[in-house]
Structures are given as structure tokens and as C-alpha cells.
Amino acid sequence: MPQGLPRKIKLAFIAQALFASLVLASGIAVVAVSVRHTLLRARLHDEASAAWQQVRVDGGGALPGNSSMRTFFLPAGRPVDALPEPLRGLRDGVHMPWWGSPAFIVEKRPAGRLYIEFQPTLVDNAIFWTGGLSLLLALAVTYLSAWLTYRTSKGLVSPVSWLAGVVAHWDPRARNNAAALAPQAIPPDAGSEVRRLAHALRGLASRVGEHIDRERHFTRDASHELRTPLTVIRVASDIMAADPGLPDRSRRAVGRIQRAGHDMQAVIDAFFILARDADVESESERFDVHEVVDDEVEAVRPLLADKPVELRVIDRGGGVIDAPRRVLSLMVGNLLSNAVRFTEHGRVEVVLMPDRIEVRDTGIGMSTDALAKAFDPFYRQDRERDDGMGIGLSVVRRLGERFGWPVDLSSTPGEGTIATIRLAR
């Protein structure tokens, strides 16, 4: 899940504080070690100079020493066995072991070798506490400044987060979108940029609402006004088709008028349903899916004419559901109409299952590109055909989305198509 802006800012400040802590700790540690080595080296050279001065005075009889330092002088030619064991293997120069261990200096002159062992406990403790307290103070300042900066940044972006939350919960079909962006609803700490953006979004929401209302009213009014002339056309065509003396050529033309009227009636009904407000539930009833499918199968049989196509219903568990009957009838009818139109031989089957309805055909099928555009309004795969307006699948998908019945298509060119309506029971 994508992270919100406040969380990203929080993680950025945490990462910044951790990085600064690492840099500070590493820097103070390096400085502490460097200071320790510098101080110990200077101290050992000073003690060595004082010891050589004492050797010149009394031949090394009274070398300096205390609880932190021991000095040994080995005259020239004397074996190293006279020295303590830890000093015997040391070479000339300064030997600086790690923290807490004694440091050594070995210097050779014509009179002999001088060995000094120094226990840097006080130096190490001083450097440790100085560095540690400095690190704690630096970390405290770093964390405090990061926390204050984070709180300030969070306060600056909180109006943006509020605005994003309001927009994220917008419903284009709702009528009160703009109310959430009213000046009195904007947080008091919102800056001028957020207020200008809220004002622009409020105007956009108002225009979108007007557009949706205008489209809904037009669709509803057009659907209503088209019903009367369409009814006249269908009644007249039915009367003409019943005339026994009608020539065959005219009878074929009347048949096409009847089919076009049936299709137009289905489109008008679908548009009328889609034009309703989203919060107005369509009338539901308890019905058998098999009855709806049988009615639609009989309605499309005249489209087969003399085609060698078998049209049948296969029941594998279709049952009774509570839903808007007319909606399901329109969806099945559109899918069946497409299957019959684009199948020249073979079969068209409607398979009823407990959770879905499948319309299968052995028609021309669709390519991958055509399948991707099949639900686009006014898209027609075969433009040479003069029947259909290319809006059937688009209407089917919109009805399915409106009532929770998603529609899927799978197809293979030359083999056929399977259209599936998944029912929400």
C-alpha cells in the first residue's frame, strides 16, 4: 500500500536522525582515539627526556616512577633478561596498544636502552567521559531539532493530507461534494495554497455535478420521449408482419424493422435504468434465472433465420435469485444478440451455473486488440455489417458495474467467444 505524505516525512526524519547519530558517533570516536594517541605520545616522549636526563646525572640509579609509570634502563651490553617479561620483545619506538592497555616507549642511545611503561587510565577515562558526554549532548540536540522540525513539517502538510482525504472519498454521483471544501470546513492552519486549491476543487466539483445532472436528465428525458414513437413503430411493424398478403421482400424488411425496434427498446430501457440516481434502488423481485434466459433465447431466434446454428440452454445449477429482473434480461439479451449476429454456423449456448451465466458461441471470435476495445462505446469489430450500433457490450458492462454483476470476455479468432456474467447472490 502506498505511504501517505506524513508517514514519508516521519520516515525521512527518522532516517536523517539515525544517519546523523552514526556520523556523530563515528566522528567523536575517531577524534577521541586521535587525541588519546597524541596525548600519550607527547607524555611518553616527555617522560623519556626526563629519564635520559636522570641517566646522565646518576647513571640510571634513580629513574622516575609512580603508580601509573615504570621506567627501566638497560646499560649497553647487558642482556635483556634483567628486564620484566613484557618489555623484552619490544622494539625501539612508541607502542600504543588499544584502549585500557599500557603504552610503552623504547629509546636506544649509546649508553643503553630506556624502557618506559605508562598506564593511561586517567587519560582514557578523561577522554571517554568527555567524548561520551559530548556525544550524548550532540545526539540530544540532533533528536530534539529533528523532532521539532518534524512537528513543524507535519503541521505544514496536515492541511494537504486533509485535502487528499476529502478528495479520496468523493463520489462523482453525490451532490454534496463541494460542501466538504467550504471555507468554514477548511482547517484553520491551512495555508493560502491549500485554500486556493480547495476553492478550485470546489468549483470543479460543482461543474462536475452540473455535468452529471445534465447528462442524467438528458438520458432520462430522451429515453422517456423515445418510448412513444418507438411503440408506434413496433405496433405498426407487427400489424404489417401479420398481413398474409405482404410480399416476401417487404416481409424481410418488416422483420428487420421489428428486430431494430426490439434492440432500440432494449437500449432505451438500459439507458433509463442507468440514468437513475445511484441511491435509488431498482425494483428487485424473486425470479428463476432460467425463465429470463428462455425468454431472451426465444426473442433472438428470429435473428438466426436460415443459419445452420443450434441455439440451446444448458442448465448446470441456475436457480432463483432476488434482483432486478429487467436488468438481467437486458444483459443476457445483448450478449445473446451479439452471439447470434456473429455466428454463421455451429452453435450458440447459454450455460446457467449457480454463480454465473455464460453465453458461448462458435462465431468469428475476436483478436486481442478487438477484445481490449470490445467494451468501448460505439466500437464495432465488423464495420461491414449494417446491423447493430456498437453500444451493446458497453451498456452490458455499465449495467453490470451498476448492479454488481461484472462481465468478462474471452475469445479466440475463428473459434468463438465466451461472455460471462458473474452473479452476486
N, C-alpha and C positions, 0 to 999 in steps of 0.2 A: 504494500500500500504506500502511495507517495506520501512523504512527510510534509507537514504544514510549515509555513514560514517561521512561526515562533519556535517550533522544535528544531528547525535547522539552525536558527540563531543560537539557541541554547547549546546545541552540539558544537557549533563553531566556537563559542566562548569556552566550553569545557576543553576542547582540543587545544585552544590557544593557551589556556591556563596550564594544562599539562605540559605543553611544549616549553612554555616559559619556565616552569618548575624544573624541567630537565636541564635546560640551558643554564639556569642559575645554579643548580646543584653541581653540575659539571664544572662550571666556571669557578665557583668558590673552592671546589676540591682541588682543581689544578693550581689555583693561586695559593691555597694552603700548603700544598706539597712543595711548591716553588719557594715560598717564604721559609718553610722549615729547612729545606736544603741550604738555602742561602745563609740563614742564621747559624745553623750547625757548622757549616763550612767556615764561616768567619770566626766562630767561637773556637773551633779546633785549631785554626791557624794562630789565633792569639795565644791560646794555651801552649802551643808548640813553641812559639817565640819566647814566651816566659820561661819554659822549661829549658830551652837551649841556653838562655842567659844564666839560669841556675847551674847548668852543667859547666859553663865556663868559670863560674865563681868557685864552686867547691867540688867539681868533678862528678857531679850527679849524686852526691851523698844525700841531699835533702830536696828531693823533687816535689813539686806541688801536688796536692791531692786532697779530696774531700769525699763526702758521701755520694756525689754524682760523678766523680772523676778519679781515675787512677793513672799514674804516669810511671813508665818504666824506661830505664836507659840501659842499653846493651853495648858495652865498650867494644871497640873494633877487635876482632879476633876471638871474641868469646862465643861459645856455641849458644844456639837458641834454646837449649834445654833449661837455661836459667829463667826463661820466661814462662808465664802461665800458658796452659794448653791453647786457649782460644787465640793467642797472639802469635803463635809460632808460624803459622802458614800465611800470615798477611804480607802482602807486597807493599812497596812504597806507595804512598798516596793516601787519599781520603776514602774511607769505606763507609757508605751511608746505607745501612740496612733499612727495612721497611718500618713502618710506624710502631713505636714501643720497644724497639731493639736498640742496644747501644751502638754508638757511632765510634769509629776508630780513625786515627791518623798515624801514619808511619813515615818518618823522615830519616834519611841517611846523610850523615856528614862524615868527614874524616875521623872524627873522634868516636863514632859509633852510630847506633840507630836509636831513635827515640820513638816510643810507643805510648800513645795516649788513648785511653778508653773513657768515653763520655756517655753517661746515661741521660738522655734528653727528656726525662719525664716531665719536668716543669715546662719545657719548651713545647712539647707535644700537647700537654693539657691546655696551655695558653692558646695555642693555635686552634685546637679542637673547639674550645668553648667560644673563642672569638668568631671562628668560621661558622660554627653551628648557630650561634645567636644571629649572626649576620644573615645566614640562610633563612632562618625562621622569620626574621623581620622582613626580608625581601619577599618570601612566599606570602606572608600575611598581607603585605601591601599589594602584591600581584593579584591574589584572590579577591581582596576587597575591591580593588579597582575594576577587576573583571566582573564581579557581581553587580557593582553599581552601574557599570556600563551596560550589562545585560538587562538590568531592570529598566534603564532608560530606553534602550533599544526596544525592549518588549512593549513598553508604553507607547513608543512611536509606531510600532507595526500592529498593535492591537486593533486600531480602527480599520486597518486594511484587512485583518483577519475577520473582523465583524462583517465587513462589506462582502468578503468572499463567502462567508457563511450564509448571508442573506441571499446572494445571487445563486448559490448552490441549491437552495431549497425553493427556487422559483418554479412555478408551474405555469407554462405559457397559456394554459386554458383558464387559469384563475383570474379573477377580476380585481384583486386587491394587491397585486404585486407592488405597485407604486407606493402603497401605504407604508410598507416596511422601510422605505427610503425617505419618508417625510422628514423635514428638517428637525422636528421635535424628537424623532426616533434615533437620530444620529448621536453617537457617544459625544459627550462634552469635550473630550480631549482630542477629538478628530481634527486633523489639520485642514488647511484650506484645500489641499489637493484632494483629500478624501471627500470633502463636501462638494467640490466641483464634479468629481467622478460620480458621486451619489445623485447629484442633480441631473447629470447626463443620462445615467441609467434609469432614473425616474421618468425622464422624457421618453427614453427608448421603450420602457415597459408600457407607457401609455400608448405609444404609437403601435406597438405590437398587439396590445389588447384591442385597439380600434380595428387593426387589420384582421385579427381573428374574428371579431364580431361581424365585420363586414362580409368576410368570406362565409361565415356560418349563416348569416341572414340570406346572402345571395343563394347559397346552395339550397337552403330550406325553401325559400320562395320559388326558386326556379324548379325545384323538384315538385312542389305543390302545383305550380301553374302548368307544368307539362303533363300532369296526370289527365286533365280533361281532354286535350286534343289526342293524346295517345289512346285514351279509352275509345274515342270516336273511331280512330284508325283501326284499332283491333276489332271492334264490333263490326265495322264495315267490311273488313277483310274476312271475318268469319262468315258473314252473310254471303259474300261473293263466293267463298270456297264451297258453301253448301248448295250453290246453283248447279244443278246437274247438266245444264246446257253450256257451261263455261268451257271454252276451248282449252286444249291441253297447254298451249303456250301461255295463255292467261292464267291457268291454274298454277303453273310453275311460278309465275310472277307473284300471284297472291300468296303462295307458300313462302316465298322469300319475304314478303311484307309481314306475314304472320311471325316468322322467325325473328325478323328485325324488331317487331313490336314486343315480342317476348323478351328479347335481350334488352331493349330500351326500358321496359318495365323493371327488369332486374336492376339495371344501373340506377334508375330513379329511386327505387326502394333503398338501394345501398347508400346513395348519396343522402337520402333523407335520414337514414339511421346515423350516418357519420356526422351529419350537421347538428345532431342533438348535443346539448351540453354534456360534458363529461360526468357531471354529478347527477345526471338524470338517468336512472337505470332503465334499460329496455325491459319490456314486459317479458317475464320468463314464464314458462309452462313446463309441465312434465309430459314428455313425449318419447316415443320409440324412435331411435335413430333410423331403424330400418324403414319406417314409414316415410320419413323425409327423403331418404335415398331413393326409395321406389318411385316416389312422385317425380323427382328430378330425372330419374332414368327414363321414365315414360315421356317426360317433356322433351328430351333430346333425341328420342328415337326417330322422329321425322327428319332430323339432320343427317341420318345415315343414308336415306334414300335407297339407292340400289347398291351401296357399297358392300363388299364382302367382309363385313366387320361384325363380329359377335359382341354383343353388349350384355353383360350379366353382373349380378350382385353376388358376392361371396361373403357369407356371414361367419365370422370367426370370433364372435363374442360381443357384437354390438348389442347394446341394451337401452334401457330407459335412462334419460338424463333430465335435469332441470336446467333449462337455458332458454335464450330467445330463439324460438323455432325458426322465425323468418331469417335470422342472421345465418344460421347453419344452412338453411335451404339456399340462400344466395351464394354462399361459399362453395357448396357442393355443385350447385348448378353451373357456376362459372368454370370450375375445374372440369366438369363433365363436358361442357360445351367446347372448351379448348381441345380436350382429348379427342372428341368425335370429329372436329373440324380438321385436325392434323393427322388423322389415321385413315389411310386409304384401304388397308386390308389388315387382317389379323383379328385383334380383339381389344376391347376396352372393358376393364374390370373395376368394380368398386368393392374394395375389401373392407369389411367392418371388423374392428377389433375393440377390446374394452377401453383402450386409451387413445385410439386414433382411427382416422378414416383415410384409406389410401385409394387414389384414383390412378390406375395403371393403364398404359396404352402401348401399342406396338407401332406408333406413328413415326414421324420423321426424326423425332428427337431434337436435341439442342446441343450446340457446341459449348465449350467452356465460356467463350465470350458472350454468347447469347444467353447462357444460364445466369451470368453475372448481371445482365441487364433485364432479365425477364420480368422483374417486379417494378421496373421503371414505368411511369405513366406514358402512354401512347407509344411504347416500344412494340414493334411488330417484327418478328423474325422473317416472315414471308410476306413481303410487301406486294407481291403479285396477286395475292388473294384480295378480293373486294369485300369479304365479309368480316365483321368484327371491327372494333375501333381501337384495339390495343390497350384497353384500360381494365380488362377483366382481372388479370393477376394482380395489378396494382390495388384494385378495390378489395380483392380477396385478402391480401396482406394487411391492408388497413383495417378491415373488419376483424381479422384475427388478432392484431395487436390491440384493438379496442376491447375485445372481449376475452383476451387471454387464451386464444387458440392459435398458436404460432403455426405458420405454414412453411414447409420445406419442399424443395425440388431437387430431384436427381435425374439425370438424363444422359443418354448415350446417342450420338448421331446415328441415325439409321436403325436404331433398335427400339427406341421408345422413351417414355418419360414416366416417372412416378412422382405424384404430388401427394403430400401427406399433411393432413390437418390433425394436430395433436390436441386432444380434448382435455380440458381441465374439469375433472369431476368433483 
